Amino acid sequence: MSLVKENDTVKVHYTGTLSNGQVFDSSLEREPLEITLGQGLLIPGFEKGLVDMAVNQKKTINIPVDEAYGEINNELFYNVGKDQLPPEMTPEVGMALASKGPDGKEVQFRVAEVNDDHIVVDANHPLAGQALTFELELIEIA
């Protein structure tokens, strides 16, 4: 029986939940995720959870914050003057925003706070600071 090892390409179905049970992502209604391990494209805990799985095996993995998206980084909160926003925009807490960085790459933010003259945006990953649970089912080792 073949088991997943570093650098294997695998297909896996997953459902990710937060500690309160809320589902934040799932592949069950679409094609399974196809990924090559060892390329740094997955959070470390997800990749570790796949190693040594066999085809058709199902398991639940709990990923601590440091092996998921890390702790919330307070240096990734920024004040933005409302005069820098499009005039038709009415910012609300939780609203997603995007901006181009100096290098031309798009940066994603979420509005964390709305004040009279400015907003506070958060550039942390939306799942930063959270432990995650995944239900995994290995479909294929390519």
C-alpha positions in Angstrom: 0.0 0.0 0.0 1.4 3.4 -1.1 1.5 6.2 1.4 1.9 10.0 0.8 5.4 11.3 1.2 7.2 14.6 0.6 7.1 15.9 -3.0 4.2 13.6 -4.0 1.3 15.1 -6.0 -2.0 14.2 -4.3 -5.7 14.8 -4.8 -7.6 15.4 -1.5 -11.1 16.4 -0.5 -11.2 18.5 2.7 -13.5 20.5 4.9 -12.0 23.2 7.1 -13.7 24.3 10.3 -12.9 26.9 13.0 -12.9 26.0 16.7 -16.6 27.0 16.9 -17.5 24.5 14.2 -18.1 27.1 11.4 -17.0 25.7 8.0 -14.7 28.2 6.3 -13.9 26.1 3.2 -14.7 22.8 1.6 -13.9 20.9 -1.6 -16.8 18.5 -1.4 -19.0 20.4 -3.9 -16.1 20.7 -6.4 -13.1 18.8 -7.7 -10.7 17.7 -5.0 -7.6 19.8 -4.4 -4.6 18.6 -6.4 -1.3 19.7 -4.9 2.3 18.8 -4.9 3.7 18.6 -1.4 7.0 20.4 -0.5 6.3 23.5 -2.6 5.2 25.8 0.2 1.7 26.2 -1.3 -0.1 24.7 1.7 -0.1 25.8 5.3 2.5 23.6 7.1 0.0 21.7 9.3 -2.2 20.7 6.3 0.8 19.3 4.4 2.0 17.4 7.5 -1.4 16.0 7.9 -1.3 14.5 4.4 2.0 12.7 4.9 1.6 8.9 5.5 -2.0 8.9 4.4 -3.2 6.0 2.1 -5.7 6.4 -0.8 -9.3 6.4 0.4 -8.1 7.1 4.0 -10.1 9.7 6.0 -8.9 11.5 9.0 -9.3 14.7 11.1 -6.3 16.9 11.7 -6.1 19.8 14.2 -3.7 22.5 13.2 -2.4 24.9 15.8 -2.1 28.6 15.0 1.6 28.4 14.4 1.2 25.7 11.7 -1.8 27.5 10.1 -1.7 31.2 9.2 0.2 32.3 12.3 -0.6 34.8 15.0 -2.2 38.2 14.2 0.5 40.7 13.4 -0.4 44.1 14.8 2.1 45.7 12.3 -0.4 44.8 9.5 -3.0 47.2 10.7 -3.0 50.5 8.9 -4.8 53.9 9.2 -6.3 55.1 6.0 -7.8 58.6 5.7 -11.3 58.5 4.3 -10.2 61.1 1.8 -8.1 58.4 0.2 -11.2 56.2 -0.5 -13.4 56.6 -3.5 -16.1 59.2 -2.7 -18.9 56.7 -3.4 -17.6 54.2 -0.9 -19.2 53.7 2.5 -16.7 51.6 4.5 -18.1 49.0 6.9 -16.3 46.7 9.4 -15.5 43.4 7.7 -15.6 44.9 4.1 -12.9 43.5 1.8 -10.7 46.0 0.1 -7.8 45.7 -2.3 -4.9 48.0 -3.2 -1.9 47.9 -5.4 1.4 47.9 -3.6 4.5 49.8 -4.7 5.6 46.7 -6.7 2.2 46.6 -8.5 1.0 43.5 -6.7 -2.5 43.5 -5.3 -2.8 43.5 -1.5 -6.0 42.4 0.2 -7.3 44.2 3.3 -10.3 44.0 5.6 -11.8 47.0 7.3 -11.2 46.5 11.0 -12.6 49.8 12.3 -14.4 52.9 10.9 -13.8 56.3 12.5 -15.0 59.8 11.6 -12.0 60.8 9.5 -10.2 57.4 8.9 -10.6 53.7 8.7 -8.3 51.0 10.1 -7.5 48.2 7.7 -6.1 44.7 8.5 -3.7 43.0 6.1 -3.5 39.8 8.1 -4.8 36.6 6.5 -8.5 36.3 7.5 -7.7 33.1 9.4 -4.6 34.4 11.2 -4.8 33.8 14.9 -7.0 30.8 14.6 -6.4 27.1 15.1 -8.0 25.1 12.3 -9.5 21.6 11.9 -9.7 19.7 8.6 -11.5 16.6 7.7 -9.3 15.0 5.0 -10.0 12.2 2.5 -7.1 11.2 0.2 -8.4 10.5 -3.3 -5.3 9.8 -5.2 -1.5 9.8 -5.1 -0.3 10.7 -8.6 
